[in-house]
Amino acid sequence: MKKQIKYTVILTALVILTSLLAAGCTNLLAEIQSAARAGFLADVQYRDMVDVDGGSYDQREYDSAYADSNGFQHTLSAYQIGAYEVTYELWY
């Protein structure tokens, strides 16, 4: 009888300890993920830009019926654009 009570107490203690560790690890994991995300977002700034060369291109119809039409020519000057996509997380 004493042996059964001892095992019951040990089993109960293990269940409680496991529950506490699981809850603590979940919170710890969430905190680590949050800190990692915050660190990453802090590193991505507006200055992370890439250069894009300027140039010209013709906008014309590809249909054979309009192949002889003049169309339009567009010219873009050189510009810079963000190196990373803007996600909801970055925007807000």
N, C-alpha and C positions, 0 to 999 in steps of 0.2 A: 504493500500500500504506500509506504514512504517513497519507494522508487517511482511509482506512478505519479505521485504529487510532484516529485523533483523534476521528472520529465515534462510534466504539464507546465510547471513554472518556467523551465528553460525554453520550452516551445513558445509560450506566451511572450517571454522576453525577446526571443528571436523575431517573432512576428512584429512586435512593437518597434524593435530596433530597425528591422528591415523597412517598415513603413516610414519611420523618421528619416532614414537614409535616402529612401526613394523620394520623399518630399523635398529633402534638402538638395539632392542631386538635380532634381527637376528645376528648382529655383536657381541653383548654381549654373546649370546649363543655360537657362534663359538669360541669366546675367552675363555669362561669357559670350553668348550669341549677340546680345544687345551691345556689349562693349566692342565686339569685333565689328559689328555693323556701323557703330558710331565712329570707330577709328577709320574704317574704310571711307565712309561718307565725308569725314573731315579731310581726308587726303585728296579726294576728288574735288577740285576747285575749278573755277572758270578759267584759270590760266592754263589748264591742260587742253591746249588747242593744237590743231594741225593746219598747215598751210595747204591751200588748194590753188593751183595755177589757174589763171584766167584763160579765156579762149572764146572762139566763136563757133556757132553751129547753125545749119540751115534747117528751118522747119518747112517741110514740103509734104504734100499729099503723096502717099505711096500707091494710090489707085492709078491704074494706067490711064484712065480718062482725064486725070488732072496732072499728069506727069509733066506737062509743059507749063504749068502755072508757075508764077514767080515765087510764091511762098514768102517766108520772112527769114531774115538773118538775125540771130540773137548774139550779143557779145556780153560776156561777163568779165569783170575785172577780177584780179586775184583776191582771195578772201580767206578768212580763217573760220574753222568750224570746230565745235567741241570734239575732243578725242573719244568721248564716251557717250553712249546713248543716255538721254534724259529719262529716267524712270520716275514713277510716281513717288518713290521713296526719296529721290534726290530733289524733286520739285517741291515737295511739301516737307 
